[in-house]
């Protein structure tokens, strides 16, 4: 009874091409992080925190901040996680990112950081 549920659908070449394309994109994800909090640290500058959703980020990488106020280009001045200084951070890590030449009023919670 209800054997039609067990039947396998014939493979469609279009589906296979789409799956291959998605798999190729997943192997080299671009950096992506949403801002959780924004801090202004005297003597250092603006620091944003969040969890990296995809890709990797290194000190001195150029990034774009996409938010309600538009696009803003900057550079990573430093990376830190739980009081540990890092040179590189990867997807899944919760990090603080020091942004060069950015005011704390230019960034807000929910903004998206992308590699630029």
N, C-alpha and C positions, 0 to 999 in steps of 0.2 A: 504494500500500500504506500502511496506517495513516493514512488520510485523516481519521479521526475525531479525531486529535490536532490537526488544523489547523482544525477547526470552532470557530467562536466561540460561546460560551455566550450565550443570550439574556440581556439585562440585566434584573436584578431591581430594581424600584423601592426595595425595602427596602435593598439594598446601596448604592444611590446615596444614600439619605438618611443612612445610616451614614457613608459616605465624606465627605459634606458636613459632618456634625456633627464628625467628627474633624478635618477641615481647619479649621473655625472654631476649635476648641480649640487647634490648633497655632499659629494666628496670634497668640494672646495667652497664651503660656505663663506660668505663675506661677513665681516665683523658687524655685529648688531647688538645694541644694548639700550634698554629703556632706563631713564633716570628715575631712581627711587627718592633720593634726597639731594639737596644742594647745600653746600657749606662754603662760607668765606673764611679762610684761615689767614690771619694777619701774618705778613712776611712771606707767604707762599702764594696765595691766590685762591681761585675757585676750585673746589673739589666736588665732583658728583659721584654718587654711589649707585650701584645697581648690579644685577646679575647679567653676565654676558650670555646672550641667547644663542649666538652662532659666531664662529670664526675665532681669531686670535687678535690680541692687541699688544703692541710693544711700545716702550718708551720712545718718543720722537716720531711716532706715526702721525700722519695728518688725518684728521677726522672732520666730519660734518655733523653739526647739531641741527636736527630737523625738529622744529617746534611751532608753536602758535605765532611766534614772532618772526618766522621765516627760517632761512638757512644761514648758518654761521660756520665759517671755516676756522679751525684752530689746530693746535698740535698738542700731543700728550706730553706733559712735563714730568709725570711720574705715575707710578702704579703702586698700590698698597692693598693688602688684604689682611685684616685682623692684626694690624701693627707690624706687618712683615712687608718690607720693601721688595718689589718684584721688577724684573726686566720684561717679563712677558706674562700675559694672562690668557686663559683659554675659556671656551664655552663651558658654562655651568659654574664658574667661579664668581663669587660676590666680591667686587673690587671697588676701591676708591680711585678715581681718575683725576689727576691734577690737570686742569685746562690752562693753557698759556693764553694770556691777553684776553680773558673772558671775564666779564663782571658777573657776579652772582645773580644780578637782576636779569641777565640775558638768557638764563637757563631756568627751567622749572620742571617739577615732577611730571613725568609722562613724555618728556622730549626723547627723541630717538637719536642715538649716536651711531654713525656709520663711517666706514673708512672712506676717505676722500681722495 
